Amino acid sequence: MPKLKTHSGAAKRFARTASGRFKHKQSHRRHILTKKSSQRKRHLRAPALVTMSDTPELKRMLPYS
């Protein structure tokens, strides 16, 4: 069986955790930051986990991560 290719776009956006789930960066942190409160921006710093329903698709896109 041939080697599977990694989806390069997904590889840049998602990382696998030790427990096998995937984490991703939060949105709304790129621009127009002056109107957002410091607390809101601080909470957006933390990585979020991908929902369990989307995990099988990510496992197909990132077979070796």
mmCIF file as Biopython writes it, N, C-alpha, C and O atoms, coordinates in Angstrom:
data_model
#
loop_
_atom_site.group_PDB
_atom_site.id
_atom_site.type_symbol
_atom_site.label_atom_id
_atom_site.label_alt_id
_atom_site.label_comp_id
_atom_site.label_asym_id
_atom_site.label_entity_id
_atom_site.label_seq_id
_atom_site.pdbx_PDB_ins_code
_atom_site.Cartn_x
_atom_site.Cartn_y
_atom_site.Cartn_z
_atom_site.occupancy
_atom_site.B_iso_or_equiv
_atom_site.auth_seq_id
_atom_site.auth_asym_id
_atom_site.pdbx_PDB_model_num
ATOM 1   N N  . MET A ? 1  ? 0.843   -1.183 0.000  1.0 0.0 1  A 1 
ATOM 2   C CA . MET A ? 1  ? 0.000   0.000  0.000  1.0 0.0 1  A 1 
ATOM 3   C C  . MET A ? 1  ? 0.893   1.254  0.000  1.0 0.0 1  A 1 
ATOM 4   O O  . MET A ? 1  ? 1.885   1.290  0.729  1.0 0.0 1  A 1 
ATOM 5   N N  . PRO A ? 2  ? 0.567   2.274  -0.795 1.0 0.0 2  A 1 
ATOM 6   C CA . PRO A ? 2  ? 1.417   3.463  -0.845 1.0 0.0 2  A 1 
ATOM 7   C C  . PRO A ? 2  ? 1.307   4.299  0.427  1.0 0.0 2  A 1 
ATOM 8   O O  . PRO A ? 2  ? 0.347   4.191  1.191  1.0 0.0 2  A 1 
ATOM 9   N N  . LYS A ? 3  ? 2.308   5.122  0.622  1.0 0.0 3  A 1 
ATOM 10  C CA . LYS A ? 3  ? 2.294   6.015  1.767  1.0 0.0 3  A 1 
ATOM 11  C C  . LYS A ? 3  ? 1.194   7.059  1.583  1.0 0.0 3  A 1 
ATOM 12  O O  . LYS A ? 3  ? 0.905   7.472  0.460  1.0 0.0 3  A 1 
ATOM 13  N N  . LEU A ? 4  ? 0.595   7.475  2.667  1.0 0.0 4  A 1 
ATOM 14  C CA . LEU A ? 4  ? -0.462  8.477  2.614  1.0 0.0 4  A 1 
ATOM 15  C C  . LEU A ? 4  ? 0.152   9.869  2.705  1.0 0.0 4  A 1 
ATOM 16  O O  . LEU A ? 4  ? 1.117   10.092 3.436  1.0 0.0 4  A 1 
ATOM 17  N N  . LYS A ? 5  ? -0.422  10.798 1.952  1.0 0.0 5  A 1 
ATOM 18  C CA . LYS A ? 5  ? 0.068   12.167 1.988  1.0 0.0 5  A 1 
ATOM 19  C C  . LYS A ? 5  ? -0.636  12.934 3.110  1.0 0.0 5  A 1 
ATOM 20  O O  . LYS A ? 5  ? -1.829  12.759 3.357  1.0 0.0 5  A 1 
ATOM 21  N N  . THR A ? 6  ? 0.131   13.777 3.769  1.0 0.0 6  A 1 
ATOM 22  C CA . THR A ? 6  ? -0.405  14.661 4.792  1.0 0.0 6  A 1 
ATOM 23  C C  . THR A ? 6  ? -1.017  15.875 4.119  1.0 0.0 6  A 1 
ATOM 24  O O  . THR A ? 6  ? -0.433  16.422 3.182  1.0 0.0 6  A 1 
ATOM 25  N N  . HIS A ? 7  ? -2.185  16.307 4.580  1.0 0.0 7  A 1 
ATOM 26  C CA . HIS A ? 7  ? -2.818  17.517 4.074  1.0 0.0 7  A 1 
ATOM 27  C C  . HIS A ? 7  ? -2.039  18.698 4.652  1.0 0.0 7  A 1 
ATOM 28  O O  . HIS A ? 7  ? -2.123  18.968 5.850  1.0 0.0 7  A 1 
ATOM 29  N N  . SER A ? 8  ? -1.278  19.405 3.802  1.0 0.0 8  A 1 
ATOM 30  C CA . SER A ? 8  ? -0.364  20.430 4.307  1.0 0.0 8  A 1 
ATOM 31  C C  . SER A ? 8  ? -1.097  21.595 4.950  1.0 0.0 8  A 1 
ATOM 32  O O  . SER A ? 8  ? -0.583  22.198 5.893  1.0 0.0 8  A 1 
ATOM 33  N N  . GLY A ? 9  ? -2.295  21.928 4.458  1.0 0.0 9  A 1 
ATOM 34  C CA . GLY A ? 9  ? -3.058  23.008 5.083  1.0 0.0 9  A 1 
ATOM 35  C C  . GLY A ? 9  ? -3.500  22.647 6.485  1.0 0.0 9  A 1 
ATOM 36  O O  . GLY A ? 9  ? -3.475  23.491 7.380  1.0 0.0 9  A 1 
ATOM 37  N N  . ALA A ? 10 ? -3.904  21.404 6.686  1.0 0.0 10 A 1 
ATOM 38  C CA . ALA A ? 10 ? -4.318  20.961 8.015  1.0 0.0 10 A 1 
ATOM 39  C C  . ALA A ? 10 ? -3.121  20.846 8.947  1.0 0.0 10 A 1 
ATOM 40  O O  . ALA A ? 10 ? -3.239  21.110 10.143 1.0 0.0 10 A 1 
ATOM 41  N N  . ALA A ? 11 ? -1.972  20.457 8.412  1.0 0.0 11 A 1 
ATOM 42  C CA . ALA A ? 11 ? -0.778  20.306 9.239  1.0 0.0 11 A 1 
ATOM 43  C C  . ALA A ? 11 ? -0.341  21.640 9.830  1.0 0.0 11 A 1 
ATOM 44  O O  . ALA A ? 11 ? 0.218   21.681 10.926 1.0 0.0 11 A 1 
ATOM 45  N N  . LYS A ? 12 ? -0.593  22.736 9.107  1.0 0.0 12 A 1 
ATOM 46  C CA . LYS A ? 12 ? -0.227  24.055 9.609  1.0 0.0 12 A 1 
ATOM 47  C C  . LYS A ? 12 ? -1.197  24.554 10.680 1.0 0.0 12 A 1 
ATOM 48  O O  . LYS A ? 12 ? -0.839  25.413 11.486 1.0 0.0 12 A 1 
ATOM 49  N N  . ARG A ? 13 ? -2.411  24.027 10.695 1.0 0.0 13 A 1 
ATOM 50  C CA . ARG A ? 13 ? -3.443  24.571 11.566 1.0 0.0 13 A 1 
ATOM 51  C C  . ARG A ? 13 ? -3.759  23.729 12.787 1.0 0.0 13 A 1 
ATOM 52  O O  . ARG A ? 13 ? -4.308  24.244 13.761 1.0 0.0 13 A 1 
ATOM 53  N N  . PHE A ? 14 ? -3.428  22.447 12.761 1.0 0.0 14 A 1 
ATOM 54  C CA . PHE A ? 14 ? -3.813  21.546 13.844 1.0 0.0 14 A 1 
ATOM 55  C C  . PHE A ? 14 ? -2.599  20.795 14.357 1.0 0.0 14 A 1 
ATOM 56  O O  . PHE A ? 14 ? -1.657  20.521 13.613 1.0 0.0 14 A 1 
ATOM 57  N N  . ALA A ? 15 ? -2.636  20.469 15.633 1.0 0.0 15 A 1 
ATOM 58  C CA . ALA A ? 15 ? -1.582  19.660 16.252 1.0 0.0 15 A 1 
ATOM 59  C C  . ALA A ? 15 ? -2.248  18.630 17.141 1.0 0.0 15 A 1 
ATOM 60  O O  . ALA A ? 15 ? -3.264  18.901 17.780 1.0 0.0 15 A 1 
ATOM 61  N N  . ARG A ? 16 ? -1.660  17.441 17.171 1.0 0.0 16 A 1 
ATOM 62  C CA . ARG A ? 16 ? -2.235  16.362 17.976 1.0 0.0 16 A 1 
ATOM 63  C C  . ARG A ? 16 ? -1.721  16.466 19.413 1.0 0.0 16 A 1 
ATOM 64  O O  . ARG A ? 16 ? -0.548  16.761 19.643 1.0 0.0 16 A 1 
ATOM 65  N N  . THR A ? 17 ? -2.606  16.221 20.366 1.0 0.0 17 A 1 
ATOM 66  C CA . THR A ? 17 ? -2.221  16.216 21.768 1.0 0.0 17 A 1 
ATOM 67  C C  . THR A ? 17 ? -1.769  14.816 22.161 1.0 0.0 17 A 1 
ATOM 68  O O  . THR A ? 17 ? -1.883  13.878 21.373 1.0 0.0 17 A 1 
ATOM 69  N N  . ALA A ? 18 ? -1.262  14.679 23.370 1.0 0.0 18 A 1 
ATOM 70  C CA . ALA A ? 18 ? -0.780  13.379 23.841 1.0 0.0 18 A 1 
ATOM 71  C C  . ALA A ? 18 ? -1.914  12.374 23.965 1.0 0.0 18 A 1 
ATOM 72  O O  . ALA A ? 18 ? -1.693  11.169 23.843 1.0 0.0 18 A 1 
ATOM 73  N N  . SER A ? 19 ? -3.136  12.864 24.210 1.0 0.0 19 A 1 
ATOM 74  C CA . SER A ? 19 ? -4.276  11.963 24.359 1.0 0.0 19 A 1 
ATOM 75  C C  . SER A ? 19 ? -4.907  11.590 23.023 1.0 0.0 19 A 1 
ATOM 76  O O  . SER A ? 19 ? -5.850  10.799 22.987 1.0 0.0 19 A 1 
ATOM 77  N N  . GLY A ? 20 ? -4.396  12.153 21.915 1.0 0.0 20 A 1 
ATOM 78  C CA . GLY A ? 20 ? -4.907  11.803 20.599 1.0 0.0 20 A 1 
ATOM 79  C C  . GLY A ? 20 ? -5.923  12.770 20.040 1.0 0.0 20 A 1 
ATOM 80  O O  . GLY A ? 20 ? -6.384  12.591 18.913 1.0 0.0 20 A 1 
ATOM 81  N N  . ARG A ? 21 ? -6.288  13.797 20.799 1.0 0.0 21 A 1 
ATOM 82  C CA . ARG A ? 21 ? -7.211  14.807 20.269 1.0 0.0 21 A 1 
ATOM 83  C C  . ARG A ? 21 ? -6.395  15.845 19.493 1.0 0.0 21 A 1 
ATOM 84  O O  . ARG A ? 21 ? -5.168  15.770 19.443 1.0 0.0 21 A 1 
ATOM 85  N N  . PHE A ? 22 ? -7.088  16.806 18.894 1.0 0.0 22 A 1 
ATOM 86  C CA . PHE A ? 22 ? -6.411  17.836 18.105 1.0 0.0 22 A 1 
ATOM 87  C C  . PHE A ? 22 ? -6.700  19.199 18.699 1.0 0.0 22 A 1 
ATOM 88  O O  . PHE A ? 22 ? -7.819  19.478 19.127 1.0 0.0 22 A 1 
ATOM 89  N N  . LYS A ? 23 ? -5.681  20.048 18.721 1.0 0.0 23 A 1 
ATOM 90  C CA . LYS A ? 23 ? -5.870  21.414 19.186 1.0 0.0 23 A 1 
ATOM 91  C C  . LYS A ? 23 ? -5.692  22.365 18.008 1.0 0.0 23 A 1 
ATOM 92  O O  . LYS A ? 23 ? -5.011  22.046 17.034 1.0 0.0 23 A 1 
ATOM 93  N N  . HIS A ? 24 ? -6.310  23.532 18.109 1.0 0.0 24 A 1 
ATOM 94  C CA . HIS A ? 24 ? -6.214  24.537 17.054 1.0 0.0 24 A 1 
ATOM 95  C C  . HIS A ? 24 ? -6.182  25.909 17.682 1.0 0.0 24 A 1 
ATOM 96  O O  . HIS A ? 24 ? -6.557  26.087 18.841 1.0 0.0 24 A 1 
ATOM 97  N N  . LYS A ? 25 ? -5.732  26.874 16.912 1.0 0.0 25 A 1 
ATOM 98  C CA . LYS A ? 25 ? -5.678  28.245 17.389 1.0 0.0 25 A 1 
ATOM 99  C C  . LYS A ? 25 ? -7.055  28.877 17.268 1.0 0.0 25 A 1 
ATOM 100 O O  . LYS A ? 25 ? -7.834  28.531 16.379 1.0 0.0 25 A 1 
ATOM 101 N N  . GLN A ? 26 ? -7.348  29.807 18.168 1.0 0.0 26 A 1 
ATOM 102 C CA . GLN A ? 26 ? -8.656  30.458 18.153 1.0 0.0 26 A 1 
ATOM 103 C C  . GLN A ? 26 ? -8.692  31.567 17.099 1.0 0.0 26 A 1 
ATOM 104 O O  . GLN A ? 26 ? -7.665  32.144 16.743 1.0 0.0 26 A 1 
ATOM 105 N N  . SER A ? 27 ? -9.875  31.841 16.624 1.0 0.0 27 A 1 
ATOM 106 C CA . SER A ? 27 ? -10.041 32.904 15.629 1.0 0.0 27 A 1 
ATOM 107 C C  . SER A ? 27 ? -10.263 34.252 16.330 1.0 0.0 27 A 1 
ATOM 108 O O  . SER A ? 27 ? -10.310 34.314 17.559 1.0 0.0 27 A 1 
ATOM 109 N N  . HIS A ? 28 ? -10.398 35.314 15.555 1.0 0.0 28 A 1 
ATOM 110 C CA . HIS A ? 28 ? -10.685 36.682 16.019 1.0 0.0 28 A 1 
ATOM 111 C C  . HIS A ? 28 ? -9.507  37.318 16.751 1.0 0.0 28 A 1 
ATOM 112 O O  . HIS A ? 28 ? -9.712  38.125 17.657 1.0 0.0 28 A 1 
ATOM 113 N N  . ARG A ? 29 ? -8.274  36.967 16.374 1.0 0.0 29 A 1 
ATOM 114 C CA . ARG A ? 29 ? -7.112  37.572 17.014 1.0 0.0 29 A 1 
ATOM 115 C C  . ARG A ? 29 ? -6.201  38.264 16.002 1.0 0.0 29 A 1 
ATOM 116 O O  . ARG A ? 29 ? -5.065  38.597 16.339 1.0 0.0 29 A 1 
ATOM 117 N N  . ARG A ? 30 ? -6.666  38.489 14.772 1.0 0.0 30 A 1 
ATOM 118 C CA . ARG A ? 30 ? -5.788  38.999 13.724 1.0 0.0 30 A 1 
ATOM 119 C C  . ARG A ? 30 ? -5.809  40.522 13.595 1.0 0.0 30 A 1 
ATOM 120 O O  . ARG A ? 30 ? -4.758  41.144 13.444 1.0 0.0 30 A 1 
ATOM 121 N N  . HIS A ? 31 ? -6.976  41.114 13.653 1.0 0.0 31 A 1 
ATOM 122 C CA . HIS A ? 31 ? -7.064  42.568 13.430 1.0 0.0 31 A 1 
ATOM 123 C C  . HIS A ? 31 ? -8.292  43.098 14.160 1.0 0.0 31 A 1 
ATOM 124 O O  . HIS A ? 31 ? -9.078  42.332 14.718 1.0 0.0 31 A 1 
ATOM 125 N N  . ILE A ? 32 ? -8.444  44.420 14.146 1.0 0.0 32 A 1 
ATOM 126 C CA . ILE A ? 32 ? -9.516  45.121 14.874 1.0 0.0 32 A 1 
ATOM 127 C C  . ILE A ? 32 ? -9.487  44.692 16.344 1.0 0.0 32 A 1 
ATOM 128 O O  . ILE A ? 32 ? -10.501 44.272 16.901 1.0 0.0 32 A 1 
ATOM 129 N N  . LEU A ? 33 ? -8.315  44.804 16.954 1.0 0.0 33 A 1 
ATOM 130 C CA . LEU A ? 33 ? -8.153  44.363 18.337 1.0 0.0 33 A 1 
ATOM 131 C C  . LEU A ? 33 ? -8.438  45.472 19.343 1.0 0.0 33 A 1 
ATOM 132 O O  . LEU A ? 33 ? -8.550  45.202 20.539 1.0 0.0 33 A 1 
ATOM 133 N N  . THR A ? 34 ? -8.557  46.726 18.877 1.0 0.0 34 A 1 
ATOM 134 C CA . THR A ? 34 ? -8.715  47.829 19.824 1.0 0.0 34 A 1 
ATOM 135 C C  . THR A ? 34 ? -10.077 47.804 20.514 1.0 0.0 34 A 1 
ATOM 136 O O  . THR A ? 34 ? -10.196 48.206 21.672 1.0 0.0 34 A 1 
ATOM 137 N N  . LYS A ? 35 ? -11.096 47.337 19.810 1.0 0.0 35 A 1 
ATOM 138 C CA . LYS A ? 35 ? -12.432 47.320 20.411 1.0 0.0 35 A 1 
ATOM 139 C C  . LYS A ? 35 ? -12.675 46.096 21.287 1.0 0.0 35 A 1 
ATOM 140 O O  . LYS A ? 35 ? -13.681 46.029 21.993 1.0 0.0 35 A 1 
ATOM 141 N N  . LYS A ? 36 ? -11.760 45.130 21.246 1.0 0.0 36 A 1 
ATOM 142 C CA . LYS A ? 36 ? -11.934 43.918 22.044 1.0 0.0 36 A 1 
ATOM 143 C C  . LYS A ? 36 ? -11.270 44.109 23.403 1.0 0.0 36 A 1 
ATOM 144 O O  . LYS A ? 36 ? -10.196 44.703 23.504 1.0 0.0 36 A 1 
ATOM 145 N N  . SER A ? 37 ? -11.908 43.609 24.423 1.0 0.0 37 A 1 
ATOM 146 C CA . SER A ? 37 ? -11.374 43.782 25.767 1.0 0.0 37 A 1 
ATOM 147 C C  . SER A ? 37 ? -10.132 42.924 25.964 1.0 0.0 37 A 1 
ATOM 148 O O  . SER A ? 37 ? -9.925  41.941 25.253 1.0 0.0 37 A 1 
ATOM 149 N N  . SER A ? 38 ? -9.307  43.306 26.940 1.0 0.0 38 A 1 
ATOM 150 C CA . SER A ? 38 ? -8.095  42.555 27.236 1.0 0.0 38 A 1 
ATOM 151 C C  . SER A ? 38 ? -8.435  41.145 27.680 1.0 0.0 38 A 1 
ATOM 152 O O  . SER A ? 38 ? -7.726  40.199 27.338 1.0 0.0 38 A 1 
ATOM 153 N N  . GLN A ? 39 ? -9.499  40.995 28.429 1.0 0.0 39 A 1 
ATOM 154 C CA . GLN A ? 39 ? -9.898  39.665 28.892 1.0 0.0 39 A 1 
ATOM 155 C C  . GLN A ? 39 ? -10.277 38.776 27.713 1.0 0.0 39 A 1 
ATOM 156 O O  . GLN A ? 39 ? -9.910  37.602 27.668 1.0 0.0 39 A 1 
ATOM 157 N N  . ARG A ? 40 ? -11.012 39.343 26.760 1.0 0.0 40 A 1 
ATOM 158 C CA . ARG A ? 40 ? -11.419 38.575 25.580 1.0 0.0 40 A 1 
ATOM 159 C C  . ARG A ? 40 ? -10.212 38.139 24.772 1.0 0.0 40 A 1 
ATOM 160 O O  . ARG A ? 40 ? -10.136 36.990 24.335 1.0 0.0 40 A 1 
ATOM 161 N N  . LYS A ? 41 ? -9.252  39.062 24.567 1.0 0.0 41 A 1 
ATOM 162 C CA . LYS A ? 41 ? -8.051  38.725 23.803 1.0 0.0 41 A 1 
ATOM 163 C C  . LYS A ? 41 ? -7.191  37.710 24.548 1.0 0.0 41 A 1 
ATOM 164 O O  . LYS A ? 41 ? -6.583  36.837 23.929 1.0 0.0 41 A 1 
ATOM 165 N N  . ARG A ? 42 ? -7.137  37.821 25.856 1.0 0.0 42 A 1 
ATOM 166 C CA . ARG A ? 42 ? -6.349  36.895 26.660 1.0 0.0 42 A 1 
ATOM 167 C C  . ARG A ? 42 ? -6.926  35.482 26.580 1.0 0.0 42 A 1 
ATOM 168 O O  . ARG A ? 42 ? -6.179  34.509 26.473 1.0 0.0 42 A 1 
ATOM 169 N N  . HIS A ? 43 ? -8.238  35.370 26.631 1.0 0.0 43 A 1 
ATOM 170 C CA . HIS A ? 43 ? -8.866  34.057 26.545 1.0 0.0 43 A 1 
ATOM 171 C C  . HIS A ? 43 ? -8.698  33.444 25.155 1.0 0.0 43 A 1 
ATOM 172 O O  . HIS A ? 43 ? -8.681  32.221 25.018 1.0 0.0 43 A 1 
ATOM 173 N N  . LEU A ? 44 ? -8.574  34.276 24.129 1.0 0.0 44 A 1 
ATOM 174 C CA . LEU A ? 44 ? -8.385  33.759 22.774 1.0 0.0 44 A 1 
ATOM 175 C C  . LEU A ? 44 ? -6.968  33.248 22.532 1.0 0.0 44 A 1 
ATOM 176 O O  . LEU A ? 44 ? -6.708  32.591 21.524 1.0 0.0 44 A 1 
ATOM 177 N N  . ARG A ? 45 ? -6.047  33.549 23.457 1.0 0.0 45 A 1 
ATOM 178 C CA . ARG A ? 45 ? -4.682  33.059 23.310 1.0 0.0 45 A 1 
ATOM 179 C C  . ARG A ? 45 ? -4.587  31.552 23.467 1.0 0.0 45 A 1 
ATOM 180 O O  . ARG A ? 45 ? -3.783  30.900 22.800 1.0 0.0 45 A 1 
ATOM 181 N N  . ALA A ? 46 ? -5.398  31.009 24.337 1.0 0.0 46 A 1 
ATOM 182 C CA . ALA A ? 46 ? -5.303  29.584 24.661 1.0 0.0 46 A 1 
ATOM 183 C C  . ALA A ? 46 ? -5.788  28.747 23.482 1.0 0.0 46 A 1 
ATOM 184 O O  . ALA A ? 46 ? -6.762  29.114 22.825 1.0 0.0 46 A 1 
ATOM 185 N N  . PRO A ? 47 ? -5.119  27.624 23.203 1.0 0.0 47 A 1 
ATOM 186 C CA . PRO A ? 47 ? -5.589  26.759 22.125 1.0 0.0 47 A 1 
ATOM 187 C C  . PRO A ? 47 ? -6.887  26.063 22.505 1.0 0.0 47 A 1 
ATOM 188 O O  . PRO A ? 47 ? -7.136  25.789 23.679 1.0 0.0 47 A 1 
ATOM 189 N N  . ALA A ? 48 ? -7.696  25.784 21.520 1.0 0.0 48 A 1 
ATOM 190 C CA . ALA A ? 48 ? -8.962  25.094 21.746 1.0 0.0 48 A 1 
ATOM 191 C C  . ALA A ? 48 ? -8.882  23.699 21.158 1.0 0.0 48 A 1 
ATOM 192 O O  . ALA A ? 48 ? -8.079  23.441 20.262 1.0 0.0 48 A 1 
ATOM 193 N N  . LEU A ? 49 ? -9.712  22.802 21.659 1.0 0.0 49 A 1 
ATOM 194 C CA . LEU A ? 49 ? -9.735  21.437 21.155 1.0 0.0 49 A 1 
ATOM 195 C C  . LEU A ? 49 ? -10.785 21.300 20.068 1.0 0.0 49 A 1 
ATOM 196 O O  . LEU A ? 49 ? -11.858 21.898 20.143 1.0 0.0 49 A 1 
ATOM 197 N N  . VAL A ? 50 ? -10.465 20.514 19.067 1.0 0.0 50 A 1 
ATOM 198 C CA . VAL A ? 50 ? -11.403 20.223 17.985 1.0 0.0 50 A 1 
ATOM 199 C C  . VAL A ? 50 ? -12.498 19.311 18.528 1.0 0.0 50 A 1 
ATOM 200 O O  . VAL A ? 50 ? -12.225 18.433 19.347 1.0 0.0 50 A 1 
ATOM 201 N N  . THR A ? 51 ? -13.719 19.512 18.082 1.0 0.0 51 A 1 
ATOM 202 C CA . THR A ? 51 ? -14.823 18.686 18.558 1.0 0.0 51 A 1 
ATOM 203 C C  . THR A ? 51 ? -14.623 17.237 18.132 1.0 0.0 51 A 1 
ATOM 204 O O  . THR A ? 51 ? -13.958 16.955 17.135 1.0 0.0 51 A 1 
ATOM 205 N N  . MET A ? 52 ? -15.204 16.331 18.897 1.0 0.0 52 A 1 
ATOM 206 C CA . MET A ? 52 ? -15.025 14.900 18.629 1.0 0.0 52 A 1 
ATOM 207 C C  . MET A ? 52 ? -15.620 14.495 17.282 1.0 0.0 52 A 1 
ATOM 208 O O  . MET A ? 52 ? -15.154 13.537 16.665 1.0 0.0 52 A 1 
ATOM 209 N N  . SER A ? 53 ? -16.639 15.211 16.822 1.0 0.0 53 A 1 
ATOM 210 C CA . SER A ? 53 ? -17.250 14.855 15.538 1.0 0.0 53 A 1 
ATOM 211 C C  . SER A ? 53 ? -16.337 15.173 14.359 1.0 0.0 53 A 1 
ATOM 212 O O  . SER A ? 53 ? -16.472 14.558 13.301 1.0 0.0 53 A 1 
ATOM 213 N N  . ASP A ? 54 ? -15.415 16.115 14.514 1.0 0.0 54 A 1 
ATOM 214 C CA . ASP A ? 54 ? -14.486 16.466 13.442 1.0 0.0 54 A 1 
ATOM 215 C C  . ASP A ? 54 ? -13.167 15.702 13.518 1.0 0.0 54 A 1 
ATOM 216 O O  . ASP A ? 54 ? -12.361 15.772 12.590 1.0 0.0 54 A 1 
ATOM 217 N N  . THR A ? 55 ? -12.940 14.985 14.594 1.0 0.0 55 A 1 
ATOM 218 C CA . THR A ? 55 ? -11.668 14.288 14.781 1.0 0.0 55 A 1 
ATOM 219 C C  . THR A ? 55 ? -11.396 13.211 13.737 1.0 0.0 55 A 1 
ATOM 220 O O  . THR A ? 55 ? -10.263 13.131 13.261 1.0 0.0 55 A 1 
ATOM 221 N N  . PRO A ? 56 ? -12.372 12.368 13.348 1.0 0.0 56 A 1 
ATOM 222 C CA . PRO A ? 56 ? -12.064 11.353 12.327 1.0 0.0 56 A 1 
ATOM 223 C C  . PRO A ? 56 ? -11.577 11.939 11.002 1.0 0.0 56 A 1 
ATOM 224 O O  . PRO A ? 56 ? -10.702 11.364 10.355 1.0 0.0 56 A 1 
ATOM 225 N N  . GLU A ? 57 ? -12.130 13.062 10.600 1.0 0.0 57 A 1 
ATOM 226 C CA . GLU A ? 57 ? -11.690 13.702 9.357  1.0 0.0 57 A 1 
ATOM 227 C C  . GLU A ? 57 ? -10.248 14.194 9.477  1.0 0.0 57 A 1 
ATOM 228 O O  . GLU A ? 57 ? -9.466  14.082 8.534  1.0 0.0 57 A 1 
ATOM 229 N N  . LEU A ? 58 ? -9.905  14.739 10.642 1.0 0.0 58 A 1 
ATOM 230 C CA . LEU A ? 58 ? -8.533  15.193 10.846 1.0 0.0 58 A 1 
ATOM 231 C C  . LEU A ? 58 ? -7.558  14.022 10.889 1.0 0.0 58 A 1 
ATOM 232 O O  . LEU A ? 58 ? -6.415  14.152 10.450 1.0 0.0 58 A 1 
ATOM 233 N N  . LYS A ? 59 ? -7.993  12.897 11.406 1.0 0.0 59 A 1 
ATOM 234 C CA . LYS A ? 59 ? -7.115  11.723 11.433 1.0 0.0 59 A 1 
ATOM 235 C C  . LYS A ? 59 ? -6.804  11.254 10.020 1.0 0.0 59 A 1 
ATOM 236 O O  . LYS A ? 59 ? -5.713  10.743 9.764  1.0 0.0 59 A 1 
ATOM 237 N N  . ARG A ? 60 ? -7.751  11.421 9.099  1.0 0.0 60 A 1 
ATOM 238 C CA . ARG A ? 60 ? -7.497  11.071 7.704  1.0 0.0 60 A 1 
ATOM 239 C C  . ARG A ? 60 ? -6.546  12.067 7.051  1.0 0.0 60 A 1 
ATOM 240 O O  . ARG A ? 60 ? -5.696  11.685 6.248  1.0 0.0 60 A 1 
ATOM 241 N N  . MET A ? 61 ? -6.690  13.347 7.398  1.0 0.0 61 A 1 
ATOM 242 C CA . MET A ? 61 ? -5.840  14.374 6.795  1.0 0.0 61 A 1 
ATOM 243 C C  . MET A ? 61 ? -4.431  14.368 7.372  1.0 0.0 61 A 1 
ATOM 244 O O  . MET A ? 61 ? -3.478  14.738 6.685  1.0 0.0 61 A 1 
ATOM 245 N N  . LEU A ? 62 ? -4.289  13.954 8.624  1.0 0.0 62 A 1 
ATOM 246 C CA . LEU A ? 62 ? -2.983  13.960 9.290  1.0 0.0 62 A 1 
ATOM 247 C C  . LEU A ? 62 ? -2.648  12.550 9.773  1.0 0.0 62 A 1 
ATOM 248 O O  . LEU A ? 62 ? -2.679  12.295 10.977 1.0 0.0 62 A 1 
ATOM 249 N N  . PRO A ? 63 ? -2.332  11.640 8.872  1.0 0.0 63 A 1 
ATOM 250 C CA . PRO A ? 63 ? -2.154  10.250 9.281  1.0 0.0 63 A 1 
ATOM 251 C C  . PRO A ? 63 ? -0.909  9.992  10.127 1.0 0.0 63 A 1 
ATOM 252 O O  . PRO A ? 63 ? -0.879  9.022  10.884 1.0 0.0 63 A 1 
ATOM 253 N N  . TYR A ? 64 ? 0.115   10.834 10.017 1.0 0.0 64 A 1 
ATOM 254 C CA . TYR A ? 64 ? 1.371   10.538 10.708 1.0 0.0 64 A 1 
ATOM 255 C C  . TYR A ? 64 ? 1.672   11.493 11.854 1.0 0.0 64 A 1 
ATOM 256 O O  . TYR A ? 64 ? 2.766   11.448 12.416 1.0 0.0 64 A 1 
ATOM 257 N N  . SER A ? 65 ? 0.739   12.347 12.208 1.0 0.0 65 A 1 
ATOM 258 C CA . SER A ? 65 ? 1.026   13.301 13.280 1.0 0.0 65 A 1 
ATOM 259 C C  . SER A ? 65 ? 0.783   12.680 14.635 1.0 0.0 65 A 1 
ATOM 260 O O  . SER A ? 65 ? 0.973   13.338 15.658 1.0 0.0 65 A 1 
#
